């Protein structure tokens, strides 16, 4: 197991870190699209506990330690050449003059991970204060072959205003909007608007935090094909879960759940849906 602490000169002085990987799946092809790297403590501590040790003074070293551990682990675990690896970045870290993407690229080369496999994922926990610089960086990353993403789109600081400033390759619809989307008229309406904007801007959408086949069906009916959540697999430390071990809902079940209810006469029973 790869433990990150002061790796590659990052001088991270906080607790030892390990990386968990959660698959992002393509529901149409029923395979893995990629994995998001998520930080954990060596004794099983969750991300919130680990992040409580991060301060403005050490977060650059923290990010570099996480990225180093993620790519070293993914390379050692045999990340398939067709799969992506999504790394989280704070906007201020990207905008900094000595941003952490360049070291990440060097680490990728050392881990035999292709530049075109990497996704630079901006987290929603911090306001983007330099949108022009971020937009320029995104353009540079595309020229280098990297992909870009905005995490938790629709909550926190990740909203439509951010999308107006720069357009990533992917947006990840926040769990708050995904949860029970099949039962909420408001959530369904908001996700439709997001998806229409994404289509207009040629941005792919990933629905994260998915926990039920009904949520998958509702979003699949709107055109979403990429999903991430406990329904498919939980994050696992030091393991890349293969497609054969992922719980894909049956295609027939997804189609049935996505079908709108048929109208009925008052007092009559709904017609059977085969």
C-alpha positions as protocol buffer text, in pm:
chain_id: "A"
residue {
  index: 1
  type: UNK
  ca { x: 0 y: 0 z: 0 }
}
residue {
  index: 2
  type: UNK
  ca { x: 139 y: 340 z: -98 }
}
residue {
  index: 3
  type: UNK
  ca { x: 157 y: 577 z: 199 }
}
residue {
  index: 4
  type: UNK
  ca { x: 204 y: 947 z: 123 }
}
residue {
  index: 5
  type: UNK
  ca { x: 404 y: 1159 z: 363 }
}
residue {
  index: 6
  type: UNK
  ca { x: 682 y: 1386 z: 241 }
}
residue {
  index: 7
  type: UNK
  ca { x: 689 y: 1207 z: -92 }
}
residue {
  index: 8
  type: UNK
  ca { x: 897 y: 1346 z: -378 }
}
residue {
  index: 9
  type: UNK
  ca { x: 1001 y: 1650 z: -178 }
}
residue {
  index: 10
  type: UNK
  ca { x: 645 y: 1766 z: -111 }
}
residue {
  index: 11
  type: UNK
  ca { x: 725 y: 1828 z: 261 }
}
residue {
  index: 12
  type: UNK
  ca { x: 373 y: 1737 z: 374 }
}
residue {
  index: 13
  type: UNK
  ca { x: 412 y: 1730 z: 752 }
}
residue {
  index: 14
  type: UNK
  ca { x: 60 y: 1613 z: 834 }
}
residue {
  index: 15
  type: UNK
  ca { x: -59 y: 1257 z: 904 }
}
residue {
  index: 16
  type: UNK
  ca { x: 23 y: 972 z: 669 }
}
residue {
  index: 17
  type: UNK
  ca { x: -219 y: 943 z: 378 }
}
residue {
  index: 18
  type: UNK
  ca { x: -345 y: 663 z: 156 }
}
residue {
  index: 19
  type: UNK
  ca { x: -564 y: 686 z: -151 }
}
residue {
  index: 20
  type: UNK
  ca { x: -896 y: 518 z: -218 }
}
residue {
  index: 21
  type: UNK
  ca { x: -1035 y: 482 z: -569 }
}
residue {
  index: 22
  type: UNK
  ca { x: -1401 y: 498 z: -667 }
}
residue {
  index: 23
  type: UNK
  ca { x: -1498 y: 393 z: -1019 }
}
residue {
  index: 24
  type: UNK
  ca { x: -1683 y: 617 z: -1262 }
}
residue {
  index: 25
  type: UNK
  ca { x: -1888 y: 390 z: -1487 }
}
residue {
  index: 26
  type: UNK
  ca { x: -2031 y: 406 z: -1836 }
}
residue {
  index: 27
  type: UNK
  ca { x: -2381 y: 266 z: -1794 }
}
residue {
  index: 28
  type: UNK
  ca { x: -2430 y: 217 z: -2168 }
}
residue {
  index: 29
  type: UNK
  ca { x: -2115 y: 14 z: -2225 }
}
residue {
  index: 30
  type: UNK
  ca { x: -2140 y: -134 z: -1871 }
}
residue {
  index: 31
  type: UNK
  ca { x: -1772 y: -77 z: -1810 }
}
residue {
  index: 32
  type: UNK
  ca { x: -1537 y: 151 z: -1618 }
}
residue {
  index: 33
  type: UNK
  ca { x: -1472 y: 498 z: -1756 }
}
residue {
  index: 34
  type: UNK
  ca { x: -1222 y: 592 z: -1487 }
}
residue {
  index: 35
  type: UNK
  ca { x: -1150 y: 626 z: -1117 }
}
residue {
  index: 36
  type: UNK
  ca { x: -1155 y: 924 z: -882 }
}
residue {
  index: 37
  type: UNK
  ca { x: -871 y: 929 z: -629 }
}
residue {
  index: 38
  type: UNK
  ca { x: -996 y: 1010 z: -276 }
}
residue {
  index: 39
  type: UNK
  ca { x: -776 y: 1070 z: 28 }
}
residue {
  index: 40
  type: UNK
  ca { x: -803 y: 859 z: 343 }
}
residue {
  index: 41
  type: UNK
  ca { x: -603 y: 817 z: 664 }
}
residue {
  index: 42
  type: UNK
  ca { x: -385 y: 511 z: 713 }
}
residue {
  index: 43
  type: UNK
  ca { x: -599 y: 401 z: 1008 }
}
residue {
  index: 44
  type: UNK
  ca { x: -924 y: 426 z: 815 }
}
residue {
  index: 45
  type: UNK
  ca { x: -993 y: 794 z: 883 }
}
residue {
  index: 46
  type: UNK
  ca { x: -1231 y: 958 z: 637 }
}
residue {
  index: 47
  type: UNK
  ca { x: -1153 y: 1254 z: 417 }
}
residue {
  index: 48
  type: UNK
  ca { x: -1299 y: 1507 z: 663 }
}
residue {
  index: 49
  type: UNK
  ca { x: -1062 y: 1396 z: 937 }
}
residue {
  index: 50
  type: UNK
  ca { x: -763 y: 1414 z: 705 }
}
residue {
  index: 51
  type: UNK
  ca { x: -867 y: 1754 z: 567 }
}
residue {
  index: 52
  type: UNK
  ca { x: -891 y: 1896 z: 917 }
}
residue {
  index: 53
  type: UNK
  ca { x: -509 y: 1901 z: 915 }
}
residue {
  index: 54
  type: UNK
  ca { x: -492 y: 2108 z: 595 }
}
residue {
  index: 55
  type: UNK
  ca { x: -425 y: 2480 z: 627 }
}
residue {
  index: 56
  type: UNK
  ca { x: -362 y: 2763 z: 377 }
}
residue {
  index: 57
  type: UNK
  ca { x: 7 y: 2725 z: 453 }
}
residue {
  index: 58
  type: UNK
  ca { x: 32 y: 2353 z: 375 }
}
residue {
  index: 59
  type: UNK
  ca { x: -243 y: 2275 z: 124 }
}
residue {
  index: 60
  type: UNK
  ca { x: -9 y: 2284 z: -177 }
}
residue {
  index: 61
  type: UNK
  ca { x: 213 y: 2022 z: -12 }
}
residue {
  index: 62
  type: UNK
  ca { x: -100 y: 1826 z: 79 }
}
residue {
  index: 63
  type: UNK
  ca { x: -228 y: 1825 z: -281 }
}
residue {
  index: 64
  type: UNK
  ca { x: 111 y: 1722 z: -415 }
}
residue {
  index: 65
  type: UNK
  ca { x: 134 y: 1438 z: -163 }
}
residue {
  index: 66
  type: UNK
  ca { x: -215 y: 1317 z: -259 }
}
residue {
  index: 67
  type: UNK
  ca { x: -145 y: 1334 z: -633 }
}
residue {
  index: 68
  type: UNK
  ca { x: 186 y: 1156 z: -589 }
}
residue {
  index: 69
  type: UNK
  ca { x: 27 y: 876 z: -388 }
}
residue {
  index: 70
  type: UNK
  ca { x: -269 y: 847 z: -627 }
}
residue {
  index: 71
  type: UNK
  ca { x: -59 y: 810 z: -938 }
}
residue {
  index: 72
  type: UNK
  ca { x: 200 y: 585 z: -778 }
}
residue {
  index: 73
  type: UNK
  ca { x: -77 y: 358 z: -650 }
}
residue {
  index: 74
  type: UNK
  ca { x: -275 y: 362 z: -975 }
}
residue {
  index: 75
  type: UNK
  ca { x: 37 y: 280 z: -1173 }
}
residue {
  index: 76
  type: UNK
  ca { x: 134 y: 0 z: -938 }
}
residue {
  index: 77
  type: UNK
  ca { x: -221 y: -140 z: -943 }
}
residue {
  index: 78
  type: UNK
  ca { x: -216 y: -151 z: -1323 }
}
residue {
  index: 79
  type: UNK
  ca { x: -453 y: 128 z: -1427 }
}
residue {
  index: 80
  type: UNK
  ca { x: -583 y: 21 z: -1767 }
}
residue {
  index: 81
  type: UNK
  ca { x: -470 y: 241 z: -2055 }
}
residue {
  index: 82
  type: UNK
  ca { x: -835 y: 300 z: -2150 }
}
residue {
  index: 83
  type: UNK
  ca { x: -933 y: 426 z: -1803 }
}
residue {
  index: 84
  type: UNK
  ca { x: -904 y: 780 z: -1668 }
}
residue {
  index: 85
  type: UNK
  ca { x: -771 y: 895 z: -1331 }
}
residue {
  index: 86
  type: UNK
  ca { x: -943 y: 1197 z: -1178 }
}
residue {
  index: 87
  type: UNK
  ca { x: -738 y: 1412 z: -937 }
}
residue {
  index: 88
  type: UNK
  ca { x: -888 y: 1685 z: -718 }
}
residue {
  index: 89
  type: UNK
  ca { x: -742 y: 2036 z: -718 }
}
residue {
  index: 90
  type: UNK
  ca { x: -843 y: 2351 z: -529 }
}
residue {
  index: 91
  type: UNK
  ca { x: -887 y: 2649 z: -764 }
}
residue {
  index: 92
  type: UNK
  ca { x: -634 y: 2856 z: -569 }
}
residue {
  index: 93
  type: UNK
  ca { x: -378 y: 2579 z: -611 }
}
residue {
  index: 94
  type: UNK
  ca { x: -427 y: 2577 z: -986 }
}
residue {
  index: 95
  type: UNK
  ca { x: -410 y: 2955 z: -1008 }
}
residue {
  index: 96
  type: UNK
  ca { x: -90 y: 2975 z: -803 }
}
residue {
  index: 97
  type: UNK
  ca { x: 227 y: 3050 z: -996 }
}
residue {
  index: 98
  type: UNK
  ca { x: 384 y: 2723 z: -882 }
}
residue {
  index: 99
  type: UNK
  ca { x: 65 y: 2522 z: -937 }
}
residue {
  index: 100
  type: UNK
  ca { x: 60 y: 2151 z: -871 }
}
residue {
  index: 101
  type: UNK
  ca { x: -29 y: 2032 z: -1222 }
}
residue {
  index: 102
  type: UNK
  ca { x: 329 y: 2034 z: -1352 }
}
residue {
  index: 103
  type: UNK
  ca { x: 452 y: 1807 z: -1071 }
}
residue {
  index: 104
  type: UNK
  ca { x: 147 y: 1589 z: -1133 }
}
residue {
  index: 105
  type: UNK
  ca { x: 244 y: 1549 z: -1498 }
}
residue {
  index: 106
  type: UNK
  ca { x: 595 y: 1446 z: -1400 }
}
residue {
  index: 107
  type: UNK
  ca { x: 453 y: 1194 z: -1152 }
}
residue {
  index: 108
  type: UNK
  ca { x: 222 y: 1055 z: -1423 }
}
residue {
  index: 109
  type: UNK
  ca { x: 516 y: 995 z: -1654 }
}
residue {
  index: 110
  type: UNK
  ca { x: 704 y: 819 z: -1375 }
}
residue {
  index: 111
  type: UNK
  ca { x: 398 y: 600 z: -1307 }
}
residue {
  index: 112
  type: UNK
  ca { x: 346 y: 512 z: -1676 }
}
residue {
  index: 113
  type: UNK
  ca { x: 8 y: 689 z: -1677 }
}
residue {
  index: 114
  type: UNK
  ca { x: -71 y: 872 z: -2000 }
}
residue {
  index: 115
  type: UNK
  ca { x: -134 y: 1245 z: -1990 }
}
residue {
  index: 116
  type: UNK
  ca { x: -458 y: 1182 z: -2178 }
}
residue {
  index: 117
  type: UNK
  ca { x: -577 y: 960 z: -1890 }
}
residue {
  index: 118
  type: UNK
  ca { x: -564 y: 1241 z: -1633 }
}
residue {
  index: 119
  type: UNK
  ca { x: -864 y: 1453 z: -1537 }
}
residue {
  index: 120
  type: UNK
  ca { x: -795 y: 1777 z: -1349 }
}
residue {
  index: 121
  type: UNK
  ca { x: -1101 y: 1809 z: -1126 }
}
residue {
  index: 122
  type: UNK
  ca { x: -1173 y: 2144 z: -959 }
}
residue {
  index: 123
  type: UNK
  ca { x: -1346 y: 2106 z: -623 }
}
residue {
  index: 124
  type: UNK
  ca { x: -1643 y: 2319 z: -519 }
}
residue {
  index: 125
  type: UNK
  ca { x: -1511 y: 2397 z: -170 }
}
residue {
  index: 126
  type: UNK
  ca { x: -1349 y: 2724 z: -273 }
}
residue {
  index: 127
  type: UNK
  ca { x: -1453 y: 3023 z: -482 }
}
residue {
  index: 128
  type: UNK
  ca { x: -1269 y: 3074 z: -812 }
}
residue {
  index: 129
  type: UNK
  ca { x: -1116 y: 3420 z: -772 }
}
residue {
  index: 130
  type: UNK
  ca { x: -910 y: 3415 z: -1093 }
}
residue {
  index: 131
  type: UNK
  ca { x: -1146 y: 3282 z: -1363 }
}
residue {
  index: 132
  type: UNK
  ca { x: -942 y: 3427 z: -1651 }
}
residue {
  index: 133
  type: UNK
  ca { x: -630 y: 3245 z: -1535 }
}
residue {
  index: 134
  type: UNK
  ca { x: -821 y: 2921 z: -1477 }
}
residue {
  index: 135
  type: UNK
  ca { x: -970 y: 2945 z: -1827 }
}
residue {
  index: 136
  type: UNK
  ca { x: -621 y: 2994 z: -1974 }
}
residue {
  index: 137
  type: UNK
  ca { x: -489 y: 2699 z: -1772 }
}
residue {
  index: 138
  type: UNK
  ca { x: -775 y: 2479 z: -1891 }
}
residue {
  index: 139
  type: UNK
  ca { x: -684 y: 2568 z: -2251 }
}
residue {
  index: 140
  type: UNK
  ca { x: -319 y: 2483 z: -2180 }
}
residue {
  index: 141
  type: UNK
  ca { x: -415 y: 2150 z: -2024 }
}
residue {
  index: 142
  type: UNK
  ca { x: -620 y: 2057 z: -2328 }
}
residue {
  index: 143
  type: UNK
  ca { x: -321 y: 2123 z: -2550 }
}
residue {
  index: 144
  type: UNK
  ca { x: -120 y: 1889 z: -2328 }
}
residue {
  index: 145
  type: UNK
  ca { x: -389 y: 1623 z: -2360 }
}
residue {
  index: 146
  type: UNK
  ca { x: -536 y: 1648 z: -2009 }
}
residue {
  index: 147
  type: UNK
  ca { x: -910 y: 1653 z: -1943 }
}
residue {
  index: 148
  type: UNK
  ca { x: -1077 y: 1895 z: -1702 }
}
residue {
  index: 149
  type: UNK
  ca { x: -1383 y: 1873 z: -1477 }
}
residue {
  index: 150
  type: UNK
  ca { x: -1586 y: 2076 z: -1227 }
}
residue {
  index: 151
  type: UNK
  ca { x: -1687 y: 1875 z: -921 }
}
residue {
  index: 152
  type: UNK
  ca { x: -2020 y: 1898 z: -735 }
}
residue {
  index: 153
  type: UNK
  ca { x: -2176 y: 2113 z: -1002 }
}
residue {
  index: 154
  type: UNK
  ca { x: -2488 y: 2293 z: -881 }
}
residue {
  index: 155
  type: UNK
  ca { x: -2386 y: 2341 z: -516 }
}
residue {
  index: 156
  type: UNK
  ca { x: -2128 y: 2543 z: -325 }
}
residue {
  index: 157
  type: UNK
  ca { x: -1920 y: 2762 z: -554 }
}
residue {
  index: 158
  type: UNK
  ca { x: -1972 y: 2535 z: -857 }
}
residue {
  index: 159
  type: UNK
  ca { x: -2265 y: 2698 z: -1038 }
}
residue {
  index: 160
  type: UNK
  ca { x: -2370 y: 2834 z: -1374 }
}
residue {
  index: 161
  type: UNK
  ca { x: -2160 y: 3147 z: -1325 }
}
residue {
  index: 162
  type: UNK
  ca { x: -1850 y: 2928 z: -1310 }
}
residue {
  index: 163
  type: UNK
  ca { x: -1955 y: 2755 z: -1632 }
}
residue {
  index: 164
  type: UNK
  ca { x: -1992 y: 3092 z: -1801 }
}
residue {
  index: 165
  type: UNK
  ca { x: -1628 y: 3175 z: -1719 }
}
residue {
  index: 166
  type: UNK
  ca { x: -1473 y: 2855 z: -1850 }
}
residue {
  index: 167
  type: UNK
  ca { x: -1594 y: 2528 z: -1996 }
}
residue {
  index: 168
  type: UNK
  ca { x: -1441 y: 2199 z: -1879 }
}
residue {
  index: 169
  type: UNK
  ca { x: -1460 y: 1865 z: -2055 }
}
residue {
  index: 170
  type: UNK
  ca { x: -1685 y: 1727 z: -1779 }
}
residue {
  index: 171
  type: UNK
  ca { x: -1918 y: 1853 z: -1509 }
}
residue {
  index: 172
  type: UNK
  ca { x: -2014 y: 1630 z: -1219 }
}
residue {
  index: 173
  type: UNK
  ca { x: -2371 y: 1691 z: -1105 }
}
residue {
  index: 174
  type: UNK
  ca { x: -2370 y: 1718 z: -727 }
}
residue {
  index: 175
  type: UNK
  ca { x: -2514 y: 1444 z: -510 }
}
residue {
  index: 176
  type: UNK
  ca { x: -2758 y: 1696 z: -359 }
}
residue {
  index: 177
  type: UNK
  ca { x: -2929 y: 1725 z: -699 }
}
residue {
  index: 178
  type: UNK
  ca { x: -2903 y: 1356 z: -785 }
}
residue {
  index: 179
  type: UNK
  ca { x: -3060 y: 1232 z: -461 }
}
residue {
  index: 180
  type: UNK
  ca { x: -3420 y: 1122 z: -526 }
}
residue {
  index: 181
  type: UNK
  ca { x: -3424 y: 1309 z: -859 }
}
residue {
  index: 182
  type: UNK
  ca { x: -3690 y: 1063 z: -978 }
}
residue {
  index: 183
  type: UNK
  ca { x: -3927 y: 1187 z: -703 }
}
residue {
  index: 184
  type: UNK
  ca { x: -3849 y: 1559 z: -707 }
}
residue {
  index: 185
  type: UNK
  ca { x: -3995 y: 1784 z: -974 }
}
residue {
  index: 186
  type: UNK
  ca { x: -3754 y: 2062 z: -874 }
}
residue {
  index: 187
  type: UNK
  ca { x: -3442 y: 1842 z: -895 }
}
residue {
  index: 188
  type: UNK
  ca { x: -3554 y: 1695 z: -1226 }
}
residue {
  index: 189
  type: UNK
  ca { x: -3611 y: 2041 z: -1370 }
}
residue {
  index: 190
  type: UNK
  ca { x: -3273 y: 2169 z: -1250 }
}
residue {
  index: 191
  type: UNK
  ca { x: -3084 y: 1867 z: -1385 }
}
residue {
  index: 192
  type: UNK
  ca { x: -3260 y: 1902 z: -1722 }
}
residue {
  index: 193
  type: UNK
  ca { x: -3143 y: 2265 z: -1740 }
}
residue {
  index: 194
  type: UNK
  ca { x: -2787 y: 2166 z: -1651 }
}
residue {
  index: 195
  type: UNK
  ca { x: -2787 y: 1888 z: -1910 }
}
residue {
  index: 196
  type: UNK
  ca { x: -2920 y: 2119 z: -2181 }
}
residue {
  index: 197
  type: UNK
  ca { x: -2646 y: 2374 z: -2104 }
}
residue {
  index: 198
  type: UNK
  ca { x: -2386 y: 2095 z: -2111 }
}
residue {
  index: 199
  type: UNK
  ca { x: -2511 y: 1974 z: -2450 }
}
residue {
  index: 200
  type: UNK
  ca { x: -2501 y: 2327 z: -2591 }
}
residue {
  index: 201
  type: UNK
  ca { x: -2141 y: 2364 z: -2471 }
}
residue {
  index: 202
  type: UNK
  ca { x: -2027 y: 2010 z: -2572 }
}
residue {
  index: 203
  type: UNK
  ca { x: -1957 y: 1913 z: -2212 }
}
residue {
  index: 204
  type: UNK
  ca { x: -2005 y: 1557 z: -2088 }
}
residue {
  index: 205
  type: UNK
  ca { x: -2195 y: 1504 z: -1763 }
}
residue {
  index: 206
  type: UNK
  ca { x: -2115 y: 1267 z: -1478 }
}
residue {
  index: 207
  type: UNK
  ca { x: -2382 y: 1208 z: -1212 }
}
residue {
  index: 208
  type: UNK
  ca { x: -2216 y: 1147 z: -875 }
}
residue {
  index: 209
  type: UNK
  ca { x: -2346 y: 1014 z: -547 }
}
residue {
  index: 210
  type: UNK
  ca { x: -2591 y: 776 z: -716 }
}
residue {
  index: 211
  type: UNK
  ca { x: -2747 y: 529 z: -473 }
}
residue {
  index: 212
  type: UNK
  ca { x: -3054 y: 379 z: -643 }
}
residue {
  index: 213
  type: UNK
  ca { x: -3153 y: 232 z: -981 }
}
residue {
  index: 214
  type: UNK
  ca { x: -3440 y: 484 z: -991 }
}
residue {
  index: 215
  type: UNK
  ca { x: -3194 y: 773 z: -982 }
}
residue {
  index: 216
  type: UNK
  ca { x: -2995 y: 612 z: -1263 }
}
residue {
  index: 217
  type: UNK
  ca { x: -3311 y: 559 z: -1466 }
}
residue {
  index: 218
  type: UNK
  ca { x: -3431 y: 917 z: -1427 }
}
residue {
  index: 219
  type: UNK
  ca { x: -3094 y: 1062 z: -1531 }
}
residue {
  index: 220
  type: UNK
  ca { x: -3038 y: 801 z: -1802 }
}
residue {
  index: 221
  type: UNK
  ca { x: -3371 y: 909 z: -1955 }
}
residue {
  index: 222
  type: UNK
  ca { x: -3229 y: 1262 z: -1972 }
}
residue {
  index: 223
  type: UNK
  ca { x: -2919 y: 1143 z: -2155 }
}
residue {
  index: 224
  type: UNK
  ca { x: -2663 y: 1084 z: -1877 }
}
residue {
  index: 225
  type: UNK
  ca { x: -2435 y: 785 z: -1942 }
}
residue {
  index: 226
  type: UNK
  ca { x: -2155 y: 835 z: -1685 }
}
residue {
  index: 227
  type: UNK
  ca { x: -2227 y: 763 z: -1317 }
}
residue {
  index: 228
  type: UNK
  ca { x: -2042 y: 741 z: -986 }
}
residue {
  index: 229
  type: UNK
  ca { x: -2180 y: 632 z: -650 }
}
residue {
  index: 230
  type: UNK
  ca { x: -2238 y: 364 z: -390 }
}
residue {
  index: 231
  type: UNK
  ca { x: -2490 y: 191 z: -616 }
}
residue {
  index: 232
  type: UNK
  ca { x: -2200 y: 77 z: -833 }
}
residue {
  index: 233
  type: UNK
  ca { x: -1908 y: 63 z: -589 }
}
residue {
  index: 234
  type: UNK
  ca { x: -1775 y: 227 z: -276 }
}
residue {
  index: 235
  type: UNK
  ca { x: -1426 y: 380 z: -267 }
}
residue {
  index: 236
  type: UNK
  ca { x: -1168 y: 114 z: -186 }
}
residue {
  index: 237
  type: UNK
  ca { x: -819 y: 175 z: -51 }
}
residue {
  index: 238
  type: UNK
  ca { x: -533 y: 55 z: -270 }
}
residue {
  index: 239
  type: UNK
  ca { x: -760 y: -122 z: -518 }
}
residue {
  index: 240
  type: UNK
  ca { x: -901 y: -46 z: -863 }
}
residue {
  index: 241
  type: UNK
  ca { x: -1232 y: -233 z: -875 }
}
residue {
  index: 242
  type: UNK
  ca { x: -1259 y: -403 z: -1217 }
}
residue {
  index: 243
  type: UNK
  ca { x: -1575 y: -385 z: -1429 }
}
residue {
  index: 244
  type: UNK
  ca { x: -1653 y: -748 z: -1348 }
}
residue {
  index: 245
  type: UNK
  ca { x: -1695 y: -657 z: -979 }
}
residue {
  index: 246
  type: UNK
  ca { x: -1924 y: -357 z: -1032 }
}
residue {
  index: 247
  type: UNK
  ca { x: -2299 y: -382 z: -972 }
}
residue {
  index: 248
  type: UNK
  ca { x: -2458 y: -254 z: -1293 }
}
residue {
  index: 249
  type: UNK
  ca { x: -2840 y: -230 z: -1285 }
}
residue {
  index: 250
  type: UNK
  ca { x: -3000 y: -448 z: -1549 }
}
residue {
  index: 251
  type: UNK
  ca { x: -3064 y: -253 z: -1869 }
}
residue {
  index: 252
  type: UNK
  ca { x: -3426 y: -373 z: -1877 }
}
residue {
  index: 253
  type: UNK
  ca { x: -3478 y: -253 z: -1520 }
}
residue {
  index: 254
  type: UNK
  ca { x: -3335 y: 91 z: -1600 }
}
residue {
  index: 255
  type: UNK
  ca { x: -3561 y: 125 z: -1906 }
}
residue {
  index: 256
  type: UNK
  ca { x: -3868 y: 21 z: -1705 }
}
residue {
  index: 257
  type: UNK
  ca { x: -3793 y: 263 z: -1421 }
}
residue {
  index: 258
  type: UNK
  ca { x: -3734 y: 545 z: -1668 }
}
residue {
  index: 259
  type: UNK
  ca { x: -4071 y: 493 z: -1835 }
}
residue {
  index: 260
  type: UNK
  ca { x: -4325 y: 758 z: -1730 }
}
residue {
  index: 261
  type: UNK
  ca { x: -4642 y: 629 z: -1561 }
}
residue {
  index: 262
  type: UNK
  ca { x: -4936 y: 572 z: -1790 }
}
residue {
  index: 263
  type: UNK
  ca { x: -5245 y: 786 z: -1733 }
}
residue {
  index: 264
  type: UNK
  ca { x: -5533 y: 619 z: -1551 }
}
residue {
  index: 265
  type: UNK
  ca { x: -5899 y: 694 z: -1503 }
}
residue {
  index: 266
  type: UNK
  ca { x: -6007 y: 815 z: -1160 }
}
residue {
  index: 267
  type: UNK
  ca { x: -6038 y: 516 z: -928 }
}
residue {
  index: 268
  type: UNK
  ca { x: -5891 y: 274 z: -1182 }
}
residue {
  index: 269
  type: UNK
  ca { x: -5580 y: 65 z: -1127 }
}
residue {
  index: 270
  type: UNK
  ca { x: -5272 y: 149 z: -1335 }
}
residue {
  index: 271
  type: UNK
  ca { x: -5223 y: -68 z: -1641 }
}
residue {
  index: 272
  type: UNK
  ca { x: -4942 y: -323 z: -1606 }
}
residue {
  index: 273
  type: UNK
  ca { x: -4609 y: -216 z: -1756 }
}
residue {
  index: 274
  type: UNK
  ca { x: -4428 y: -512 z: -1902 }
}
